[in-house]
Amino acid sequence: MTTPSAVLITGASSGIGATYAERFARRGHDLVLVARDKARLDTLALRLCQEYGVGVDVMQADLTRADDLLAVEARLRDDTRIDTLINNAGIGQSGEFTTQTPATIDALIALNVTALTRLASAVAPRFAQAGSGSIVNIGSVVGLAPEFGMTVYGATKAFVLFLTQGMRHELTAKGVYVQAVLPAGTYTEIWDRAGIDITTAAQMMEVGELVDAALHGFDRREGITIPPLHNAERWETLDIARQSLFIDLKQHEAAERYKTVR
């Protein structure tokens, strides 16, 4: 009898993470759910076990804490049932760059960048050795838009996009699938936790629609999935333009515009 594969999901107690958990349980996967709120994790785990008959393990962890992060890394390295990592845990930003404190900056980077990178790094060698496995990193369209004003948050999400593209470049040939999902505004608790009032904001996407679209991209093995982008050619054009920039780079000399004597 084949042992069911397992999916480890961070930030799984609510929102995008909890919805991923429900969708993968529906597909028959066992789950390892990671978040700070154990009571909510236990409630979700019990429901998914009862509704779908899957196995669900709960790991209470604050991924900004060194010991907790080490524990989840160890689980990813050692538990060979886990063949998919959904790197979803993250926090938002309220206020402008000039109002950020060292504490808020550290918290954003610790969770959105450091923890996400460390978890991917913990599991990637095992996946590469096995020649299979999937890593999904949840980014944001804000990482493409410094004009939106969420400067530190956007920078962390730009990092997630770059990291994912680099991982794909290295790992695809080794049989590992890597996907970045870039939501726009989505109805989750991240807004309340960041202290952002969305009552007057433009209409956003329901979390179920977001995750279902992301999973369509997952099934199609897309590298970058942008659920709210209706014209996919926009991304393709941007990526082609980025790559074509390197044609005009001559690293041995400065461009003429920087040589003109004024």
Sequence and secondary structure as in RCSB ss.txt:
>XXXX:A:sequence
MTTPSAVLITGASSGIGATYAERFARRGHDLVLVARDKARLDTLALRLCQEYGVGVDVMQADLTRADDLLAVEAR
LRDDTRIDTLINNAGIGQSGEFTTQTPATIDALIALNVTALTRLASAVAPRFAQAGSGSIVNIGSVVGLAPEFGM
TVYGATKAFVLFLTQGMRHELTAKGVYVQAVLPAGTYTEIWDRAGIDITTAAQMMEVGELVDAALHGFDRREGIT
IPPLHNAERWETLDIARQSLFIDLKQHEAAERYKTVR
>XXXX:A:secstr
     EEEEESTTSHHHHHHHHHHHHTT EEEEEES HHHHHHHHHHHHHHH   EEEEE  TTSHHHHHHHHHH
HHH TTEEEEEE       S GGG  HHHHHHHHIIIIIIHHHHHHHHHHHHHHHT  EEEEE  GGGG GGGS 
HHHHHHHHHHHHHHHHHHHHHGGGT EEEEE   SB STHHHHHT   TTS   B HHHHHHHHHHHHHTT SEE
 TT S HHHHHHHHHHHHHHGGG  TTS  GGGT   
